[in-house]
Amino acid sequence: MDRIIYVVPYTSIIDQNARVARSVFAFLEESGRQIVLEHHSNLTPELDTYESKLLAENWDAPIIYTTAVQFLETLFAAGTRGVRRLHQLANAVIIFDEIQTIPIRTVHLFNNAINFLVGQCCSTAVFCTATQPILDRVNPKRGAARFSADAQMMPDVGALFRELHRARIEDRCKDEGWTDDEVAKTALQELEASGSVLIIVNKKAQARELYQRLYGKVENVYHLSTSMCPAHRMAVLDKVKSCLDPRNPSPVICISTQLIEAGVDVDFGTVIRYLAGLDSIAQAAGRCNRNGLREIGRALIVNPANEGLDRLPEIRLAQDVTKRVLREFRENPALFDHDLQSPKAMERFYHYYFFQRAHEMGFPVSDRDIKEMPRQQDTLLALLSMNVDSVQIYMNERKQAPPLFLRQSFMSAAKAFKAIDSPTEGVIVPYGEGERIIARLLSAGYEEKGRLLKEAQRFSVNLFPHEMVKLKEKRRLYEVWEGSGVYYLDERHYSEQFGASTDEVAEMKALII
């Protein structure tokens, strides 16, 4: 094989794993050859310019660490940035860590792409997770993953789960829901009992609120969210891991969004997880007693009162499915081998969850997404396969069918494709070395810009469109060079505690000349 491409959902996992890989291959990289390449933040403008095309990554390295978003955009997105690395997916080992995080609406597109890469491009795909989704059991006419006969690497999955059972999931949900004060009080009680507590919430606002309630009550309280750049998060994680060091432990509480629950190597005595999908809860439990230093760890499920998930319908639906599985578990735990983390529990959850969302798996689109052509199709899968309605329109106008290999609406589908529902834009932030990178970019020549943008990936935060608009209106976002489409954030809008904010959260630094 030509290369290994390691695809992960969160940049926090990239930071962790790439660091280990670099330590292994340091002797080769010292000779000047780049072995390990990280590519995760999108700091190039939405519309390609001549210069941005030349600066785009082409994955020309033996080991690539990237995100699921970058992988999907390589296959399906419009523009030329992604397609410049498409050929690198052939004759490669493509490892998908935490495969359950693949966006539900891309399931059929993803499955068809994987089947093509394996069947026609001589690649090998590896799906890694403790909560394996049933990608091979979705509608085969639309695209199900074609597993090999001996696809399962572990000979006895049930025995493996029993052997690695290190934490017990406890359902603490109640009819009236949990208040922030109750969660904070429980966290302090659990800290007394187990010495370390991880609280995983569904929204960044919840993380900030809990952090502010617990700050000052314990010496070591930390906050993590995607509002913080990767370098910032890694610095906080290093402090957390120092507190968790079994040779010299210190009491610690960490409040985080879901970025920490999949793949991050931490070991807490107790985990408190806000109600979410059972897959997320099981992943959160994997941060509890991870190293088996205790007889058993405890992962507590709590349901916050008045959570307000109107803008997060996926989490709300996953919560409903989890409630159904929890109810069935209470009635007959033997069906799940008396363990909410068992393969049977996960299979039941995905069966319900995938069935309820089967209509979304072909990537639904609306007239807002595709304006330039009359159509009846409502999914990208239809536009990229038989494209029946568009073909019929062509036949009505031209009185003949289009050529067989020109029936798909490639351009329309590419323009409509977004790997995530709310597309974000990378912004460089003035954290640590980010300040130096911003200063250098403002005056750098062309040859230096590519290197600096690569360095800036670790010092960038993805902002939603409404956040970009608000900051631009306040004139707190600046282009690194005119016409680049790459922005950096005013230092007054980056906090050492919470990261980027549309509000002013820090003082402007004095400049002494």
NORBEL-V478006 format. One record per helix or strand of 3 or more residues. SS is the DSSP state (H for helix, E for strand). FROM is the first residue (numbers start at 1). TO is the last residue. If there is no record, write none. Layout:
BEGIN
SS_FROM_TO ; SS_FROM_TO
END
This chain:
BEGIN
E_3_8 ; H_11_24 ; H_26_29 ; E_36_39 ; H_50_55 ; E_63_67 ; H_68_76 ; H_83_89 ; E_92_97 ; H_99_101 ; H_104_119 ; E_124_128 ; H_135_137 ; H_157_163 ; E_167_171 ; H_180_194 ; E_196_200 ; H_204_214 ; E_221_224 ; H_230_244 ; E_252_256 ; H_258_260 ; E_270_274 ; H_278_285 ; E_297_302 ; H_313_331 ; H_333_336 ; H_343_356 ; H_358_360 ; H_380_383 ; H_388_398 ; H_404_406 ; H_410_416 ; E_424_428 ; H_433_441 ; H_446_459 ; E_460_464 ; H_465_473 ; E_477_479 ; E_487_489 ; H_491_493
END
